[in-house]
């Protein structure tokens, strides 16, 4: 399948920025701004979401992940994204590894590092490389600020970008969490919207420790200057000797 050259930067951004997302007390699910936390060793989760835009673009994502002890805990995931952009369909596969360097805590920064690579599932070609430093500052047990800084190499057009993101998570009650974030990339592009800031905000409903659902509104989330609605779920599997997280804790 051939893509027009003007759409390729947006498609690579779609695959890689989605790869940078994670899930609530570990990262941020269908959100793009990552948190510094990772889950306990031996725990796994399956994140999935559907996103549709006002210009008919579409994305269906599945992202299973587990945390393994490799010298220190490392979160390993493989994100598969089936998407439609400008009428063309494609599939990307993006493995990611994330390691926590400084644990988070109230009144201090926690820091992690992650790296991912995106492949075109139809051609097997490497479309993008991505590296990032997520930092999280906990204001309290129910509020945190996430800051991201990274590097993106879009191999489809052989361009390098600086990436950035800032997000705010607030656990309103034991059941509901509110998130708002802005993120993007800085660098050369013939398409202005590709390097313009992107915005998402949404609500998470988490009735128990295993399952949660997100409803998210976003604008320009893949560089196409359209509005997006995303519905996502997370199913968590904790090791039997892990204590449940404290009520109210992000």
PASEBA-1860 file (N, C-alpha, C; in nm, 3 decimals):
! residues 250
1> XXXXXXXX> 0.084/-0.119/0.000/0.000/0.000/0.000/0.087/0.124/0.000 ~ 0.059/0.218/-0.085/0.140/0.338/-0.095/0.071/0.454/-0.025 ~ 0.150/0.532/0.050/0.100/0.652/0.115/0.155/0.773/0.043 ~ 0.075/0.880/0.039/0.129/1.006/-0.012/0.234/1.056/0.085 ~ 0.340/1.119/0.032/0.451/1.163/0.115/0.406/1.263/0.221 ~ 0.302/1.342/0.191/0.257/1.442/0.287/0.192/1.379/0.410 ~ 0.142/1.253/0.398/0.078/1.188/0.511/0.176/1.108/0.595 ~ 0.293/1.075/0.544/0.384/0.987/0.615/0.428/1.040/0.751
9> XXXXXXXX> 0.462/1.170/0.766/0.499/1.216/0.899/0.388/1.193/1.000 ~ 0.264/1.217/0.961/0.153/1.198/1.054/0.138/1.051/1.091 ~ 0.155/0.960/0.996/0.141/0.819/1.024/0.249/0.770/1.119 ~ 0.373/0.813/1.098/0.480/0.774/1.188/0.457/0.831/1.328 ~ 0.410/0.954/1.335/0.379/1.015/1.464/0.270/0.935/1.534 ~ 0.167/0.893/1.461/0.058/0.815/1.519/0.112/0.690/1.585 ~ 0.197/0.615/1.514/0.248/0.490/1.567/0.336/0.513/1.690 ~ 0.424/0.612/1.683/0.523/0.628/1.789/0.467/0.699/1.911
17> XXXXXXXX> 0.383/0.803/1.891/0.327/0.871/2.006/0.233/0.780/2.083 ~ 0.161/0.691/2.012/0.078/0.595/2.083/0.165/0.496/2.159 ~ 0.283/0.466/2.106/0.373/0.374/2.175/0.423/0.433/2.305 ~ 0.423/0.564/2.315/0.469/0.628/2.438/0.365/0.629/2.547 ~ 0.248/0.577/2.520/0.145/0.580/2.622/0.149/0.455/2.708 ~ 0.095/0.462/2.828/0.090/0.350/2.918/-0.036/0.352/3.003 ~ -0.044/0.301/3.125/-0.169/0.288/3.201/-0.163/0.338/3.344 ~ -0.268/0.379/3.399/-0.279/0.450/3.531/-0.199/0.393/3.642
25> XXXXXXXX> -0.189/0.354/3.745/-0.080/0.362/3.839/0.052/0.317/3.778 ~ 0.058/0.284/3.652/0.185/0.253/3.586/0.220/0.360/3.484 ~ 0.126/0.397/3.401/0.148/0.507/3.306/0.013/0.565/3.273 ~ -0.026/0.577/3.145/-0.149/0.651/3.117/-0.235/0.595/3.004 ~ -0.233/0.466/2.978/-0.325/0.407/2.883/-0.325/0.474/2.747 ~ -0.443/0.519/2.704/-0.456/0.582/2.573/-0.403/0.724/2.570 ~ -0.360/0.776/2.683/-0.298/0.908/2.685/-0.154/0.899/2.633 ~ -0.101/1.012/2.589/0.032/1.014/2.528/0.143/1.053/2.625
33> XXXXXXXX> 0.110/1.128/2.731/0.212/1.171/2.827/0.231/1.062/2.931 ~ 0.352/1.009/2.939/0.381/0.894/3.024/0.415/0.939/3.165 ~ 0.393/0.850/3.262/0.433/0.871/3.400/0.562/0.794/3.427 ~ 0.633/0.832/3.533/0.760/0.767/3.565/0.741/0.630/3.630 ~ 0.623/0.604/3.685/0.599/0.479/3.757/0.595/0.358/3.663 ~ 0.630/0.242/3.717/0.599/0.116/3.652/0.536/0.025/3.756 ~ 0.471/-0.080/3.711/0.400/-0.171/3.801/0.499/-0.263/3.873 ~ 0.444/-0.349/3.960/0.527/-0.444/4.034/0.578/-0.555/3.944
41> XXXXXXXX> 0.693/-0.612/3.980/0.749/-0.724/3.905/0.650/-0.840/3.904 ~ 0.628/-0.897/3.788/0.536/-1.008/3.772/0.396/-0.966/3.735 ~ 0.365/-0.838/3.742/0.231/-0.792/3.706/0.222/-0.770/3.555 ~ 0.104/-0.786/3.502/0.078/-0.767/3.359/-0.051/-0.688/3.343 ~ -0.070/-0.633/3.226/-0.196/-0.566/3.193/-0.216/-0.570/3.042 ~ -0.341/-0.558/3.002/-0.375/-0.549/2.861/-0.455/-0.420/2.842 ~ -0.398/-0.326/2.769/-0.466/-0.201/2.736/-0.517/-0.209/2.592 ~ -0.634/-0.153/2.569/-0.686/-0.146/2.433/-0.771/-0.021/2.422
49> XXXXXXXX> -0.774/0.035/2.303/-0.860/0.151/2.282/-0.895/0.168/2.136 ~ -1.009/0.234/2.114/-1.057/0.271/1.982/-1.066/0.423/1.977 ~ -1.013/0.484/1.871/-1.015/0.629/1.855/-1.065/0.662/1.716 ~ -1.155/0.759/1.707/-1.207/0.802/1.578/-1.206/0.953/1.571 ~ -1.177/1.006/1.452/-1.161/1.150/1.432/-1.271/1.206/1.343 ~ -1.289/1.337/1.351/-1.391/1.404/1.269/-1.359/1.401/1.121 ~ -1.234/1.372/1.083/-1.199/1.362/0.942/-1.200/1.216/0.893 ~ -1.260/1.126/0.974/-1.276/0.982/0.942/-1.150/0.901/0.966
57> XXXXXXXX> -1.041/0.960/1.017/-0.927/0.880/1.060/-0.970/0.792/1.177 ~ -0.899/0.679/1.194/-0.941/0.579/1.292/-0.819/0.503/1.343 ~ -0.826/0.460/1.468/-0.717/0.381/1.525/-0.773/0.280/1.623 ~ -0.728/0.154/1.611/-0.764/0.047/1.705/-0.634/-0.011/1.760 ~ -0.617/-0.006/1.891/-0.488/-0.039/1.953/-0.506/-0.150/2.056 ~ -0.411/-0.243/2.059/-0.398/-0.342/2.166/-0.254/-0.335/2.217 ~ -0.239/-0.329/2.349/-0.105/-0.308/2.406/-0.087/-0.392/2.532 ~ -0.053/-0.521/2.518/-0.022/-0.603/2.636/0.117/-0.570/2.690
65> XXXXXXXX> 0.134/-0.578/2.822/0.265/-0.549/2.882/0.280/-0.627/3.011 ~ 0.407/-0.653/3.048/0.440/-0.718/3.174/0.567/-0.655/3.229 ~ 0.586/-0.668/3.360/0.706/-0.617/3.425/0.793/-0.735/3.467 ~ 0.919/-0.735/3.421/1.013/-0.843/3.451/1.135/-0.786/3.522 ~ 1.201/-0.872/3.600/1.324/-0.832/3.669/1.442/-0.859/3.576 ~ 1.501/-0.752/3.520/1.619/-0.763/3.435/1.724/-0.669/3.495 ~ 1.798/-0.721/3.594/1.886/-0.642/3.680/1.802/-0.555/3.773 ~ 1.706/-0.480/3.716/1.606/-0.407/3.792/1.475/-0.417/3.715
73> XXXXXXXX> 1.363/-0.380/3.775/1.234/-0.397/3.705/1.227/-0.321/3.572 ~ 1.181/-0.391/3.469/1.165/-0.334/3.335/1.026/-0.370/3.285 ~ 0.953/-0.269/3.236/0.821/-0.292/3.177/0.838/-0.314/3.027 ~ 0.793/-0.429/2.978/0.804/-0.465/2.837/0.664/-0.471/2.776 ~ 0.647/-0.409/2.661/0.516/-0.408/2.596/0.532/-0.416/2.445 ~ 0.424/-0.456/2.379/0.418/-0.458/2.233/0.283/-0.400/2.191 ~ 0.286/-0.281/2.133/0.164/-0.213/2.091/0.137/-0.243/1.944 ~ 0.017/-0.291/1.915/-0.027/-0.315/1.777/-0.137/-0.216/1.744
81> XXXXXXXX> -0.120/-0.144/1.635/-0.213/-0.038/1.598/-0.262/-0.060/1.455 ~ -0.391/-0.080/1.441/-0.455/-0.088/1.310/-0.523/0.046/1.289 ~ -0.483/0.120/1.185/-0.532/0.256/1.169/-0.570/0.287/1.026 ~ -0.654/0.391/1.014/-0.690/0.447/0.884/-0.654/0.594/0.887 ~ -0.578/0.639/0.788/-0.537/0.779/0.780/-0.555/0.827/0.637 ~ -0.637/0.931/0.621/-0.662/0.989/0.488/-0.714/0.884/0.391 ~ -0.795/0.788/0.441/-0.854/0.685/0.356/-0.770/0.562/0.337 ~ -0.643/0.564/0.378/-0.555/0.448/0.363/-0.544/0.374/0.496
89> XXXXXXXX> -0.534/0.240/0.487/-0.523/0.157/0.605/-0.379/0.110/0.624 ~ -0.340/0.092/0.750/-0.208/0.040/0.779/-0.207/-0.025/0.916 ~ -0.101/-0.099/0.944/-0.084/-0.165/1.073/0.060/-0.146/1.119 ~ 0.076/-0.102/1.242/0.210/-0.087/1.298/0.225/-0.173/1.422 ~ 0.346/-0.218/1.447/0.380/-0.295/1.567/0.496/-0.223/1.635 ~ 0.480/-0.194/1.765/0.579/-0.111/1.834/0.615/-0.171/1.969 ~ 0.725/-0.246/1.978/0.772/-0.292/2.109/0.836/-0.177/2.186 ~ 0.824/-0.183/2.320/0.876/-0.076/2.405/0.932/-0.136/2.533
97> XXXXXXXX> 1.040/-0.075/2.584/1.095/-0.112/2.714/1.107/0.014/2.798 ~ 1.069/0.003/2.927/1.070/0.117/3.017/1.128/0.075/3.151 ~ 1.220/0.156/3.203/1.284/0.126/3.331/1.273/0.247/3.422 ~ 1.240/0.223/3.548/1.231/0.331/3.646/1.369/0.354/3.706 ~ 1.417/0.478/3.703/1.549/0.514/3.754/1.542/0.572/3.895 ~ 1.442/0.655/3.921/1.422/0.716/4.053/1.275/0.697/4.089 ~ 1.244/0.627/4.199/1.104/0.605/4.235/1.032/0.738/4.263 ~ 0.902/0.740/4.235/0.823/0.860/4.263/0.787/0.865/4.411
105> XXXXXXXX> 0.756/0.985/4.458/0.714/1.005/4.596/0.653/1.142/4.610 ~ 0.574/1.160/4.713/0.509/1.289/4.735/0.614/1.395/4.763 ~ 0.609/1.504/4.687/0.702/1.615/4.707/0.837/1.596/4.642 ~ 0.850/1.498/4.552/0.978/1.480/4.483/0.953/1.423/4.345 ~ 1.054/1.435/4.258/1.044/1.383/4.122/1.087/1.237/4.116 ~ 1.011/1.158/4.041/1.054/1.026/4.000/1.087/1.030/3.852 ~ 1.183/0.948/3.808/1.232/0.954/3.670/1.244/0.813/3.614 ~ 1.205/0.798/3.488/1.222/0.673/3.414/1.286/0.701/3.279
113> XXXXXXXX> 1.319/0.593/3.207/1.368/0.604/3.070/1.301/0.495/2.988 ~ 1.268/0.527/2.863/1.205/0.427/2.778/1.254/0.442/2.635 ~ 1.241/0.335/2.561/1.274/0.336/2.419/1.180/0.245/2.343 ~ 1.149/0.282/2.219/1.061/0.199/2.137/1.100/0.213/1.991 ~ 1.055/0.116/1.912/1.079/0.117/1.769/0.950/0.074/1.701 ~ 0.910/0.144/1.594/0.786/0.116/1.523/0.815/0.047/1.390 ~ 0.739/-0.059/1.361/0.753/-0.133/1.237/0.622/-0.128/1.159 ~ 0.633/-0.122/1.027/0.518/-0.140/0.939/0.492/-0.290/0.928
121> XXXXXXXX> 0.376/-0.336/0.976/0.349/-0.479/0.979/0.336/-0.539/0.840 ~ 0.306/-0.458/0.739/0.288/-0.511/0.604/0.420/-0.525/0.529 ~ 0.511/-0.431/0.549/0.639/-0.434/0.477/0.756/-0.481/0.564 ~ 0.739/-0.478/0.697/0.847/-0.513/0.787/0.949/-0.403/0.805 ~ 0.928/-0.289/0.744/1.024/-0.180/0.754/1.012/-0.109/0.888 ~ 1.127/-0.061/0.937/1.129/0.021/1.056/1.089/0.163/1.018 ~ 0.980/0.212/1.075/0.929/0.344/1.038/0.972/0.454/1.132 ~ 1.003/0.420/1.258/1.039/0.526/1.353/1.110/0.467/1.474
129> XXXXXXXX> 1.196/0.548/1.535/1.261/0.517/1.662/1.226/0.627/1.760 ~ 1.211/0.590/1.888/1.164/0.686/1.987/1.232/0.659/2.121 ~ 1.283/0.763/2.186/1.340/0.752/2.320/1.288/0.868/2.404 ~ 1.267/0.844/2.533/1.203/0.947/2.615/1.242/0.932/2.762 ~ 1.243/1.046/2.832/1.259/1.050/2.977/1.129/1.102/3.037 ~ 1.049/1.016/3.100/0.931/1.063/3.173/0.969/1.096/3.318 ~ 0.920/1.208/3.368/0.939/1.248/3.507/0.803/1.276/3.569 ~ 0.785/1.235/3.694/0.659/1.255/3.764/0.684/1.322/3.898
137> XXXXXXXX> 0.608/1.428/3.924/0.612/1.496/4.054/0.478/1.477/4.121 ~ 0.478/1.412/4.236/0.354/1.386/4.309/0.323/1.503/4.404 ~ 0.213/1.569/4.379/0.168/1.676/4.468/0.105/1.619/4.595 ~ 0.041/1.503/4.582/-0.024/1.434/4.693/-0.050/1.292/4.647 ~ -0.120/1.215/4.728/-0.155/1.079/4.688/-0.257/1.076/4.576 ~ -0.321/1.187/4.547/-0.427/1.188/4.445/-0.399/1.285/4.331 ~ -0.286/1.354/4.334/-0.252/1.447/4.226/-0.106/1.430/4.186 ~ -0.082/1.435/4.056/0.056/1.429/4.007/0.068/1.505/3.876
145> XXXXXXXX> 0.190/1.552/3.850/0.224/1.618/3.724/0.326/1.530/3.653 ~ 0.303/1.503/3.524/0.394/1.423/3.443/0.460/1.511/3.337 ~ 0.591/1.503/3.326/0.668/1.578/3.228/0.746/1.481/3.141 ~ 0.742/1.499/3.010/0.814/1.412/2.916/0.904/1.494/2.825 ~ 1.023/1.441/2.798/1.113/1.500/2.699/1.180/1.386/2.625 ~ 1.185/1.396/2.492/1.240/1.284/2.417/1.285/1.319/2.277 ~ 1.313/1.214/2.202/1.365/1.225/2.065/1.290/1.126/1.977 ~ 1.251/1.171/1.859/1.181/1.088/1.761/1.254/1.096/1.627
153> XXXXXXXX> 1.285/0.982/1.570/1.340/0.975/1.435/1.233/0.916/1.344 ~ 1.175/0.998/1.260/1.078/0.955/1.161/1.155/0.907/1.038 ~ 1.171/0.776/1.024/1.253/0.721/0.916/1.183/0.727/0.781 ~ 1.051/0.747/0.781/0.980/0.753/0.653/1.020/0.877/0.573 ~ 1.060/0.982/0.644/1.106/1.104/0.577/1.246/1.144/0.626 ~ 1.309/1.057/0.709/1.444/1.078/0.761/1.457/1.215/0.830 ~ 1.368/1.235/0.929/1.372/1.360/1.005/1.373/1.331/1.154 ~ 1.441/1.418/1.227/1.452/1.404/1.372/1.371/1.515/1.439
161> XXXXXXXX> 1.304/1.477/1.549/1.222/1.573/1.623/1.255/1.564/1.772 ~ 1.243/1.676/1.840/1.239/1.678/1.985/1.093/1.662/2.027 ~ 1.066/1.576/2.123/0.929/1.555/2.168/0.915/1.608/2.311 ~ 0.793/1.647/2.345/0.767/1.703/2.477/0.625/1.670/2.520 ~ 0.600/1.679/2.649/0.465/1.657/2.699/0.453/1.699/2.844 ~ 0.336/1.748/2.880/0.305/1.779/3.019/0.162/1.734/3.046 ~ 0.141/1.664/3.158/0.009/1.614/3.191/-0.020/1.627/3.339 ~ -0.146/1.631/3.372/-0.190/1.642/3.511/-0.296/1.536/3.537
169> XXXXXXXX> -0.274/1.453/3.640/-0.368/1.350/3.681/-0.424/1.385/3.819 ~ -0.555/1.372/3.833/-0.620/1.402/3.961/-0.724/1.295/3.988 ~ -0.701/1.217/4.094/-0.798/1.114/4.132/-0.908/1.182/4.213 ~ -1.022/1.206/4.148/-1.130/1.284/4.208/-1.196/1.209/4.323 ~ -1.219/1.079/4.303/-1.279/0.992/4.404/-1.212/0.856/4.391 ~ -1.259/0.759/4.469/-1.206/0.623/4.456/-1.238/0.562/4.320 ~ -1.339/0.618/4.251/-1.383/0.560/4.124/-1.339/0.640/4.001 ~ -1.318/0.771/4.014/-1.297/0.856/3.898/-1.164/0.930/3.905
177> XXXXXXXX> -1.096/0.935/3.789/-0.972/1.011/3.775/-0.984/1.102/3.653 ~ -0.938/1.226/3.668/-0.938/1.323/3.559/-0.795/1.345/3.511 ~ -0.778/1.353/3.378/-0.647/1.376/3.318/-0.658/1.481/3.209 ~ -0.560/1.571/3.205/-0.547/1.664/3.093/-0.400/1.669/3.055 ~ -0.371/1.677/2.925/-0.232/1.676/2.881/-0.215/1.754/2.751 ~ -0.095/1.806/2.734/-0.054/1.867/2.609/0.082/1.808/2.572 ~ 0.100/1.778/2.445/0.225/1.717/2.401/0.247/1.751/2.254 ~ 0.363/1.717/2.202/0.391/1.743/2.062/0.534/1.715/2.027
185> XXXXXXXX> 0.576/1.767/1.912/0.712/1.748/1.863/0.758/1.876/1.795 ~ 0.885/1.903/1.806/0.942/2.024/1.748/1.046/1.985/1.644 ~ 1.034/2.042/1.525/1.127/2.011/1.418/1.071/2.055/1.284 ~ 1.144/2.031/1.177/1.100/2.075/1.044/0.986/1.989/0.990 ~ 0.888/2.053/0.928/0.777/1.981/0.866/0.705/2.073/0.771 ~ 0.668/2.019/0.653/0.588/2.097/0.559/0.443/2.109/0.603 ~ 0.400/2.023/0.696/0.263/2.024/0.744/0.262/2.087/0.882 ~ 0.206/2.205/0.891/0.213/2.282/1.016/0.152/2.208/1.133
193> XXXXXXXX> 0.038/2.139/1.110/-0.032/2.074/1.221/0.050/1.961/1.283 ~ 0.146/1.904/1.208/0.229/1.796/1.262/0.312/1.844/1.380 ~ 0.357/1.969/1.376/0.442/2.022/1.484/0.367/2.118/1.576 ~ 0.236/2.130/1.560/0.157/2.209/1.653/0.126/2.126/1.777 ~ 0.108/2.190/1.893/0.076/2.116/2.016/-0.053/2.036/2.002 ~ -0.058/1.924/2.070/-0.173/1.836/2.070/-0.232/1.831/2.211 ~ -0.364/1.819/2.222/-0.431/1.828/2.351/-0.526/1.711/2.369 ~ -0.526/1.652/2.489/-0.623/1.549/2.524/-0.671/1.571/2.667
201> XXXXXXXX> -0.796/1.538/2.693/-0.849/1.541/2.829/-0.956/1.435/2.841 ~ -0.965/1.375/2.959/-1.063/1.268/2.973/-1.083/1.224/3.116 ~ -1.176/1.132/3.133/-1.214/1.076/3.263/-1.191/0.925/3.262 ~ -1.133/0.875/3.371/-1.118/0.731/3.390/-1.213/0.684/3.499 ~ -1.284/0.575/3.473/-1.370/0.509/3.571/-1.306/0.377/3.607 ~ -1.274/0.360/3.736/-1.206/0.239/3.782/-1.282/0.179/3.900 ~ -1.375/0.087/3.873/-1.459/0.032/3.980/-1.386/-0.065/4.073 ~ -1.272/-0.120/4.029/-1.197/-0.214/4.112/-1.050/-0.209/4.071
209> XXXXXXXX> -0.969/-0.296/4.131/-0.825/-0.294/4.105/-0.789/-0.357/3.970 ~ -0.883/-0.427/3.909/-0.852/-0.503/3.787/-0.884/-0.427/3.660 ~ -0.998/-0.357/3.659/-1.051/-0.302/3.534/-1.070/-0.151/3.543 ~ -1.047/-0.082/3.432/-1.080/0.060/3.421/-1.117/0.092/3.277 ~ -1.194/0.200/3.261/-1.234/0.246/3.129/-1.213/0.396/3.120 ~ -1.164/0.443/3.005/-1.137/0.584/2.981/-1.223/0.635/2.867 ~ -1.270/0.757/2.880/-1.336/0.829/2.772/-1.260/0.961/2.755 ~ -1.205/0.984/2.634/-1.108/1.092/2.613/-1.148/1.175/2.491
217> XXXXXXXX> -1.137/1.305/2.505/-1.149/1.395/2.391/-1.011/1.452/2.360 ~ -0.974/1.454/2.230/-0.845/1.508/2.190/-0.854/1.588/2.062 ~ -0.759/1.677/2.043/-0.752/1.757/1.921/-0.614/1.743/1.859 ~ -0.612/1.715/1.727/-0.488/1.711/1.651/-0.391/1.606/1.705 ~ -0.443/1.493/1.752/-0.355/1.400/1.824/-0.257/1.327/1.733 ~ -0.279/1.327/1.601/-0.180/1.267/1.511/-0.133/1.365/1.404 ~ -0.152/1.493/1.425/-0.100/1.592/1.332/-0.189/1.618/1.213 ~ -0.321/1.593/1.225/-0.411/1.609/1.111/-0.515/1.718/1.132
225> XXXXXXXX> -0.505/1.791/1.246/-0.594/1.904/1.275/-0.741/1.862/1.276 ~ -0.770/1.753/1.348/-0.907/1.704/1.362/-0.935/1.677/1.510 ~ -1.063/1.662/1.545/-1.102/1.627/1.681/-1.118/1.475/1.692 ~ -1.080/1.421/1.808/-1.082/1.277/1.829/-1.163/1.242/1.953 ~ -1.232/1.129/1.949/-1.293/1.067/2.066/-1.232/0.928/2.082 ~ -1.185/0.899/2.202/-1.121/0.772/2.230/-1.189/0.703/2.348 ~ -1.215/0.574/2.334/-1.266/0.492/2.444/-1.167/0.378/2.464 ~ -1.114/0.368/2.587/-1.012/0.267/2.614/-1.040/0.189/2.741
233> XXXXXXXX> -0.986/0.069/2.747/-0.999/-0.014/2.867/-0.862/-0.067/2.907 ~ -0.848/-0.098/3.035/-0.729/-0.164/3.088/-0.772/-0.277/3.179 ~ -0.714/-0.394/3.158/-0.736/-0.510/3.245/-0.601/-0.546/3.306 ~ -0.595/-0.554/3.439/-0.469/-0.574/3.511/-0.464/-0.712/3.575 ~ -0.344/-0.770/3.578/-0.320/-0.900/3.639/-0.204/-0.883/3.735 ~ -0.230/-0.889/3.865/-0.127/-0.869/3.966/-0.075/-1.003/4.017 ~ 0.055/-1.011/4.053/0.105/-1.133/4.116/0.033/-1.157/4.247 ~ 0.021/-1.285/4.286/-0.060/-1.321/4.403/-0.005/-1.264/4.532
241> XXXXXXXX> 0.126/-1.237/4.541/0.184/-1.187/4.665/0.193/-1.034/4.669 ~ 0.127/-0.966/4.573/0.128/-0.820/4.570/0.008/-0.765/4.642 ~ 0.031/-0.671/4.733/-0.078/-0.608/4.804/-0.151/-0.511/4.712 ~ -0.283/-0.501/4.722/-0.356/-0.403/4.641/-0.309/-0.262/4.672 ~ -0.309/-0.174/4.573/-0.269/-0.036/4.595/-0.368/0.032/4.688 ~ -0.319/0.131/4.762/-0.403/0.202/4.855/-0.513/0.279/4.785 ~ -0.631/0.282/4.845/-0.742/0.357/4.786/-0.705/0.502/4.772 ~ -0.732/0.556/4.655/-0.704/0.698/4.629/-0.569/0.722/4.568
249> XX> -0.477/0.626/4.573/-0.341/0.647/4.521/-0.339/0.631/4.370 ~ -0.271/0.723/4.301/-0.261/0.715/4.156/-0.168/0.603/4.114
END
